[in-house]
């Protein structure tokens, strides 16, 4: 299924089940398929589950522009408007968490009942004068160079730390390969631009302004979004937040800790 977004970009989405809606917003480089261990679980429990392919990802169009957080948040708004959804729980992973926060800041909360930030790249990754613990520009430039030089090699090297299997997390080589191929299928241009967007996006004010109940879940072994820089600071900025930190979990805890996360999310939805 598709809809036309704010600038005419054709965006793909999936829609399953009936009941109170949950909209899953994937992390950068990942399509809607990343939620394969969440969507059946929640549709079986009476929820309507919707997942979006970000522009440049999955089956969506691959335009040259629109990969900044404002534009992709507007894509999310276009989806909610297209389906005329209300009472929504937004679940955003990684960059999807940043898009969720920006959506609420730009479009308000009239369609949204709750928000979930899963391993989110919030509130600000970049090192600045008022964010000294952030990533230096030079470190990001080195990452970008590695991606531009050999994208496939860079992704392959990230796969094991992504799931923190060195800490005993039970993620099969086959599952790691699925995730690697999902990331590799993203448009190379979109990958570069979404990484830039994640690095520069400042959502500190957006988080402070959120008025709906929120759940923030983060792994303390997250290599992609270190918990000291992201998860813990996100929880401090949110006015009404339940914060859960998973020992030994990496960035891909929606797979490695799917059973626990699903149970925690179900409890949050019931509350």
C-alpha positions in Angstrom: 0.0 0.0 0.0 1.2 3.5 -0.8 0.4 7.2 -0.2 1.7 10.4 -1.6 3.6 12.5 1.0 3.9 16.2 1.4 6.2 16.7 -1.6 4.7 14.0 -3.9 7.1 11.2 -2.8 5.4 7.8 -2.9 5.7 6.1 0.5 5.0 2.4 1.2 3.4 1.1 4.3 1.8 -2.0 5.7 -1.4 -2.3 7.7 -2.5 -5.4 9.7 -5.2 -6.2 12.2 -7.9 -4.2 13.9 -8.2 -2.3 17.1 -6.2 0.5 18.8 -3.5 1.5 16.3 0.3 1.2 16.8 2.5 2.9 14.2 6.0 1.5 14.0 8.7 3.8 12.7 11.8 2.0 11.6 15.4 3.0 12.3 17.7 4.4 9.6 18.7 1.9 6.9 15.9 -0.4 7.9 12.5 -1.1 6.2 9.1 -2.0 7.8 10.2 -5.6 7.8 12.4 -5.0 10.8 9.2 -5.3 13.0 8.6 -8.9 12.1 8.7 -10.0 15.8 6.4 -7.2 16.9 3.6 -7.0 14.4 2.2 -10.5 14.7 2.5 -10.3 18.5 0.4 -7.2 18.7 -2.1 -8.0 16.0 -2.8 -11.3 17.8 -3.6 -9.2 20.9 -6.1 -6.9 19.3 -4.1 -4.0 17.9 -3.9 -2.6 14.5 -0.3 -2.5 13.4 1.0 -0.1 10.8 4.6 0.1 9.6 6.2 2.6 7.2 9.0 2.4 4.8 10.9 5.7 5.1 11.7 7.4 1.8 14.7 5.8 0.2 14.0 2.6 2.2 12.1 -0.6 1.3 9.5 -0.1 -1.4 9.2 3.7 -1.1 10.4 6.1 -3.7 14.1 7.2 -3.7 14.1 10.9 -4.1 17.2 13.1 -3.9 15.8 15.3 -1.2 13.8 15.1 2.0 16.0 13.1 4.3 16.2 15.7 7.1 14.2 15.0 10.3 11.6 17.7 9.5 10.8 16.2 6.1 10.7 12.6 7.3 8.5 13.6 10.3 6.2 15.2 7.8 6.1 11.9 5.9 4.9 10.3 9.1 2.3 13.0 9.5 1.1 12.4 6.0 0.7 8.7 6.8 -1.4 9.4 9.9 -3.5 11.9 7.9 -3.9 9.5 5.0 -5.3 6.8 7.3 -7.1 9.4 9.5 -5.7 7.7 12.6 -6.4 8.8 16.2 -5.5 7.3 19.6 -2.2 6.2 18.0 0.8 4.8 19.8 4.0 5.8 17.9 6.9 3.3 18.3 10.1 4.7 16.9 13.4 2.9 16.8 16.7 4.8 16.4 16.1 7.5 13.8 12.4 6.6 14.0 12.5 7.8 17.6 13.9 11.2 16.5 11.2 11.4 13.8 8.5 10.6 16.4 9.7 13.4 18.7 9.9 15.9 15.8 6.5 14.8 14.5 4.9 15.7 17.9 6.7 19.0 17.9 5.7 20.0 14.4 2.2 18.4 14.2 0.9 18.2 17.7 -0.6 15.4 19.7 -4.2 15.3 18.6 -3.7 12.0 16.8 -1.3 10.5 19.3 -2.1 8.8 22.7 1.4 7.6 23.6 5.0 7.5 22.2 7.7 4.9 22.6 11.4 5.6 22.0 13.3 2.4 21.4 17.1 2.8 21.2 16.4 6.3 19.9 19.0 8.7 18.6 17.8 11.4 21.0 18.2 14.1 22.1 21.3 15.2 20.2 24.2 13.2 18.9 26.5 16.0 17.8 29.1 17.5 20.0 28.4 21.3 20.5 29.3 23.9 23.1 26.2 23.0 25.1 26.4 19.3 24.3 30.1 18.5 25.1 29.5 14.8 25.6 28.3 14.4 22.0 30.2 12.9 19.0 32.8 15.2 17.5 32.5 16.2 13.9 35.7 14.5 13.1 34.4 11.1 14.3 31.3 11.5 12.2 33.4 12.5 9.2 35.5 9.3 9.6 32.3 7.2 9.8 30.9 8.9 6.6 34.2 8.2 4.8 34.1 4.6 5.7 30.5 4.3 4.3 31.4 6.1 1.1 34.5 4.0 0.6 33.0 0.5 1.2 29.4 0.6 2.4 29.0 -3.2 2.4 32.1 -3.7 4.5 31.1 -1.0 7.0 27.6 -2.6 7.4 29.1 -6.1 7.8 31.4 -4.9 10.6 28.4 -3.3 12.5 26.2 -6.3 12.5 27.7 -8.2 15.5 28.0 -5.1 17.7 24.5 -4.1 16.7 23.0 -7.1 18.5 25.8 -7.3 21.1 26.1 -11.1 20.6 29.6 -11.0 22.3 27.6 -10.5 25.5 25.7 -13.7 25.0 22.6 -12.4 23.2 21.0 -15.2 21.3 20.8 -13.9 17.7 21.5 -16.4 14.9 24.0 -15.8 12.1 21.0 -16.1 9.7 19.1 -13.4 11.5 22.2 -11.1 11.5 22.4 -11.7 7.8 18.8 -10.8 7.3 19.4 -7.4 9.0 22.6 -6.8 7.1 20.7 -7.4 3.8 17.8 -5.2 4.9 20.3 -2.3 5.5 22.2 -3.0 2.3 18.9 -2.7 0.3 18.5 0.9 1.3 19.4 3.4 -1.3 23.1 4.4 -0.7 22.2 8.1 -1.1 19.4 7.7 1.5 21.8 5.9 3.9 24.3 8.8 3.7 21.6 11.5 4.1 19.8 9.8 7.0 23.1 9.4 8.9 23.7 13.1 8.4 20.2 13.9 9.6 20.6 11.7 12.7 23.9 13.3 13.6 22.7 16.9 13.3 19.1 16.7 14.6 18.6 18.5 17.9 15.4 17.3 19.6 16.0 18.6 23.1 13.2 21.2 22.9 10.9 18.7 21.2 11.3 16.2 24.0 10.6 18.8 26.7 7.4 19.7 25.0 5.9 16.2 24.8 2.6 15.9 26.8 1.6 12.3 26.1 2.8 9.4 28.2 6.1 8.0 26.9 8.1 4.9 27.2 11.9 4.9 26.6 13.7 1.6 26.2 17.5 1.3 25.8 20.2 -1.2 26.0 23.2 -0.4 28.2 25.5 -2.1 25.6 24.1 0.0 22.7 27.1 0.7 20.3 25.2 2.8 17.8 23.4 5.0 20.3 25.4 4.9 23.6 23.0 5.0 26.6 24.8 7.8 28.4 24.4 10.0 25.4 20.9 9.0 24.4 18.6 6.9 26.4 19.3 8.2 29.9 19.3 11.8 28.7 16.1 11.3 26.8 14.3 10.0 29.9 15.5 13.1 31.9 14.1 15.5 29.3 10.7 13.8 28.9 8.0 15.2 31.2 6.1 11.9 31.7 8.4 8.9 31.0 8.7 5.3 32.0 12.4 4.4 31.4 13.6 0.9 31.0 17.2 -0.1 30.5 18.1 -3.6 29.4 21.4 -4.9 30.7 23.6 -6.3 27.9 21.3 -5.2 25.1 22.6 -3.6 22.0 20.9 -1.4 19.4 19.0 -4.3 17.9 17.1 -5.3 21.0 13.8 -5.5 19.1 15.3 -8.9 18.0 17.6 -9.9 20.7 15.2 -8.9 23.5 12.0 -9.2 21.5 10.1 -11.2 24.1 10.9 -8.7 26.9 10.3 -5.6 24.8 6.9 -6.9 23.5 5.8 -7.6 27.1 7.0 -4.2 28.3 5.2 -2.5 25.4 2.0 -4.4 26.0 2.1 -3.4 29.7 2.6 0.2 28.7 -0.3 0.1 26.2 -2.6 -1.3 28.9 -1.6 1.5 31.3 
